[in-house]
């Protein structure tokens, strides 16, 4: 059980890091939307490929009217999911010690 506990603890850390990275990439996309980012740039293309599957469904539910609030909603959803999933993994790891 000791090994499984440490595996879950490490997995929780990795999942938390991935959620933080996703929030950072969405923040990068917001900044790039304010400046004229070159759409041929590989970083811009990567950012668009990663964030569009997250932001597009939110835009379908809440249409854009002047200001696009989908990144803000995505931030809240990601923070909630991070807290929920990572919390469960940490609790499982703690209970298996």
N, C-alpha and C positions, 0 to 999 in steps of 0.2 A: 504494500500500500504506500510505502514511503516513496517509491519510484513514481507511481501514478500521481501522487500528491505534488511532487516536484515538476512533473511533466505538465500538469494542469496549471500550476503557478507560472511556469515559463510560457505556456500557451496564452494565458491571460495577458502577460506582458507583451507578447507579440501581437495579439489581437488589438490591444490598446494602442500600440505603436502604429498599426495599420490604420486604425480609425483616426489617429492624430494626423498621419500623413495625408489621408483623404481630405480632412478639413483644411490642411495647408494647401493642397492642390486646388480645392474649390476657392480658397482665398486668393490664390494666384490667378485663377480665372477671372475673379472679380476685378483684380487690379489690371489684368490685361484688357478687360472690356473698357476700362477708363482711358487707356492709352491706345495708340494705334499699333498694335502688335502685328508683326508680319505673319500672315497665315501660313507661309511656307517654312517658317522656323520649326524645327523638330520639337522644341520644348512646347511651343504653342499647340502643335498638332497633338502631342502626347496629352497635354492638359485637356484639350477638347475631347479626345477619345475617352479619357478616364471619367470626365465629369458629365458629359452629355447623357449617358444612360441613367444618371442619378437625377439630373435637373429636368430632363424632358418630361417624365411622368408628372413631376410637380407642376410644370408649366401647363400641362393638359388640364390638371385639376383647377389651378389658379391661373387664369390667363394673364399675360403681361399687359399692363395698362400704364404705360409711362415708365415706371420703375419695375425692374425684374426682382421680385422678392424670393424667387426660388432658391438662390444660394443661402439666404437667411433661414428659410424653412429647412433646407438640407442640413445646415449647421445644427439646428435644434434636433433634428431626427438622428443625426450621427452621434451627437453628444448623448442623447437618450439611449440609443442602442449600445454605445460604448459603455456607459454606466451599467446598463442592464446585463449585457453579456459578460463583461469583465467582472462585474460583481458576482455573478453566478459562478464563474470559473474560480474566482478567489475563494468563495465560500465552499465550493466542492473540494478545492485543494486543502483548505483548512480542516474540513471535517474528515478528510482521509488521512490526516497525520497520525 
